[in-house]
Amino acid sequence: MIEWPHWIERIHAAWKKRPVVWLAGVRRVGKTTLARMIHGAVYLNCDLPSVLHRLEDPELFYRSPPEQSHRRL
């Protein structure tokens, strides 16, 4: 697996400023791979309708435990 310490450090630095970090970019550049490299992160695929539905009520979303198939990031 390719390691990207520069980007992981930038994500951790961003977390010190904000509680949510959004990874955006064109398809197939490694966003999901990078997200899964970060220990303790919760990854959500916002392309999925089920995820978008969960995010419609942010208060409820943050009070509920993360689903096993998703990790918030």
Residue pairs with C-beta under 8 A, 6 or more apart in sequence:
1 33
1 37
2 30
2 33
3 37
4 30
4 34
4 37
7 34
8 34
8 37
8 38
11 21
11 23
11 34
11 38
12 38
14 21
15 21
20 72
21 73
23 31
23 34
23 35
23 73
24 31
25 31
32 43
32 45
35 41
35 43
35 71
35 73
36 43
36 71
38 73
41 71
41 72
41 73
42 66
42 70
42 71
42 72
42 73
43 70
43 71
43 72
43 73
44 51
44 55
44 70
44 71
44 72
44 73
45 51
45 70
46 52
46 55
51 70
54 61
54 64
55 61
66 72
